Amino acid sequence: MFPSKHSSCTTILVGKNATYDGSTIIARNEDAGEAVHPKKFVVLHHEDQPRHYQSKLSKFSLDLPDNPVRYTSVPDVAVDEGVWGEAGININNIAMSATETITTNSRVLGADPFVKNGFGEEDLLTITLPYIKSAREGVKRVGQLLKKYGTYEPNGIIFSDVNEIWYMETAGGHHWVAQRIPDDAYVIAPNQTGIQEVKFDDPDNFMFPKDLLKFVQQNHLNLTENFNFRKIFGSDTQSDHHYNTPRAWYGQRYLSPSAVKDKTPMSNDLSFINYADHKITIEDIKYILSSHYQDTPYDPFTPGANSQTSPYRPIGFNRNQELSLLQIRPYVQANHAAIQWLAFAENPFNTLTPFYTNVLDTPDCYRDTTKILDSHNAYWANRLISLIVADHYQELMADVETYQQATLAYGHQRIAKVDKAVENKQDSALMQALSQANERTADRIMKDTEELLTKLVIKASENSRGAFTNGHSHY
């Protein structure tokens, strides 16, 4: 209905028994329609949350409950097209990522058209996350909103708590299905309808509107004997084969290669639920969400690559704006169990920074992103690094990889150190301590980032087009 500027994300979901430490982890790249779309990282308190909400892209509005809780968000810097909060964790340790723009088909839209003045990705985090106490409750709230107001686009919406991950896919204006991700499984969702078989007699693992079966039957939407949500409500187009399925193929190839050994990047039957060959780490997720088909013939950074050799849309590319990896840990006290790992700009060239979310405020270099370029902002520093390395990949990538390894190691060290330091703190003292810890973490990562940026500018300048030397150091 509306041409979204945030319409090409990639999602990874990892159940608690599939992760390296027993956490639930949900992660998603937010990709925009343009290469530069500044983002910021904020905390919204009870008094910051509106009581009446008005969308910018449609006429959708609603009165919100009077009991919002504090939550984190990664909104746009510019507000002319709305909030676009995208990803956050509330004080109940409920994580939400919204949305993974997905696909549908013309028969579905003929039976249940999009709602012009419904809600969309712009709105979803703001009108949902401050009001839920479990991942399952998040699905129920969005389901109720879909029934009453409808949506103008198809989206995948993710919720997690310390025990469960739910993935919810909308179809048409009002219909949807949500599936609980098995604890020992992972999912890679690349802008396509993904959920496959729906078990209508399994409320522990599936949720859906009461009229879903009747709607499908009355409108002759099911062309097979089984109820496969992807086949009924999704798409299978040439665009999918080049833009969407290759991303799922690459991620599955990395985590469970034996499962896709007979598949190709354009295979249209990749499984939604998958099982990795090893426990999945933060680094694994970052690698996949930064990937550009490296170690395959399709890598656009291979010397001499062109549209023939690189026909598939990568996961990590110039339109990445932010990556939020939301981790809820079961082995520490709940008041500091939630961490939002955050990266800005193009993922092949950035790093993840871990932030505790039960805090009073966020570090200014992540919070106060400017519309005009300022290299002291985390967003802009990483955008500059992306721009330089993309044009000097072979010369500079080793420096980036060294930086990434060092900063990720520092992130793990910080979590271990801060966990120990705050284990006996409560309430305001705890929030203050976590806020100060986040500040120190951000300061160190920004220092390393600015040092990397300086090194890259110097090296790239030596080899820039038009470079010339007469053999003297000064003249």
HELIX and SHEET records of a PDB file:
HELIX    1   1 HIS A   46  ASP A   48  5                                   3    
HELIX    2   2 SER A  106  ALA A  111  1                                   6    
HELIX    3   3 GLU A  121  THR A  128  1                                   8    
HELIX    4   4 LEU A  129  TYR A  131  5                                   3    
HELIX    5   5 ALA A  135  TYR A  149  1                                  15    
HELIX    6   6 LEU A  212  GLN A  218  1                                   7    
HELIX    7   7 PHE A  229  PHE A  233  1                                   5    
HELIX    8   8 GLN A  238  SER A  239  1                                   2    
HELIX    9   9 ASP A  240  ASN A  244  3                                   5    
HELIX   10  10 THR A  245  LEU A  255  1                                  11    
HELIX   11  11 PRO A  257  VAL A  260  5                                   4    
HELIX   12  12 ILE A  282  LEU A  289  1                                   8    
HELIX   13  13 ALA A  334  HIS A  336  5                                   3    
HELIX   14  14 ASN A  347  PHE A  349  5                                   3    
HELIX   15  15 ASP A  364  ARG A  367  1                                   4    
HELIX   16  16 ALA A  378  ALA A  390  1                                  13    
HELIX   17  17 TYR A  393  VAL A  422  1                                  30    
HELIX   18  18 ASP A  427  GLU A  462  1                                  36    
SHEET    1   A 6 TYR A 186  ALA A 189  0                                        
SHEET    2   A 6 THR A  10  VAL A  14 -1                                        
SHEET    3   A 6 THR A  24  ASP A  31 -1                                        
SHEET    4   A 6 ASN A 320  ILE A 328 -1                                        
SHEET    5   A 6 ALA A 338  PHE A 344 -1                                        
SHEET    6   A 6 THR A 353  TYR A 356 -1                                        
SHEET    1   B 2 VAL A  42  LEU A  44  0                                        
SHEET    2   B 2 TYR A  71  SER A  73 -1                                        
SHEET    1   C 2 HIS A  52  GLN A  54  0                                        
SHEET    2   C 2 SER A  61  ASP A  63 -1                                        
SHEET    1   D 6 ALA A  87  ILE A  89  0                                        
SHEET    2   D 6 ALA A  95  THR A 101 -1                                        
SHEET    3   D 6 ASN A 155  SER A 160 -1                                        
SHEET    4   D 6 ILE A 165  ALA A 171 -1                                        
SHEET    5   D 6 HIS A 175  ARG A 180 -1                                        
SHEET    6   D 6 PHE A 206  MET A 207 -1                                        
END                                                                             
